[in-house]
């Protein structure tokens, strides 16, 4: 029996043991999927893929609501304060875990006020440098950065974004000091990297392959724990910095106190979607590695990531902008 099927079976057994039954009339109206990103880009595309699939299954529209401000803070707060009835969901991402320590005074506590539903996918990042940078490997990049402290402009998709945190983790573990230049999303950061205004970018892998193949940018490594299928020829950062790992992850969450039977139903349908051939193809197109699993497994990931990035925020002295 596959891991996905086992995960689905465990959810069902837990609900039966608790005496819960799937609500026969859920959903009876449209569902909002709050998405911490502007239209376009990987996050928005993923939200629409998941929303369309759930809408097909439920026979009710899943409306993607883009709330891109403050690196996911607004999206998280909207979800935390929404009625816990299953009609408001959040596409949770790595910045939601980072924000707990990056923003000292939030109007909600993500770990307390959000209920995990299911992990969806992980997307690897890739270390990209402008061709003018005198480094073709991670060890050479570290040596170059140490020889030029504070002089290498390190672009990111925004303060607290997954690419930013991947780069700061690299700074910490490699003992280097690259200057952070935040942008409003990955596209403008890539544009300035191509133009040479910045020298390095830890970028979400989707949308970078053509620049790498044509030599417009040089790829040094992937940030995930294992090699990425779409960039199989690249080593991992961890092969040079043991213990290093950073990847953008996505999953669904709901307001805390959302009934367990509704969360169980959502989890079952999301996990089932991973077995759909068309969905597998669409996930592969954005370099996504499916996560699946139970709500508690996704909750553990959020907790682990919250603790991990809090250490990086503190050590690097990061502040929200």
Helices and strands as residue ranges (DSSP letters): H 3-17, E 31-35, H 41-58, E 62-66, G 69-72, H 73-80, E 88-93, H 94-102, H 110-113, E 114-130, H 138-147, E 153-156, H 162-174, E 179-182, H 186-195, E 200-204, H 209-213, E 217-222, G 229-231, G 237-239, E 247-255, H 260-273, H 277-285, E 288-290, H 295-316
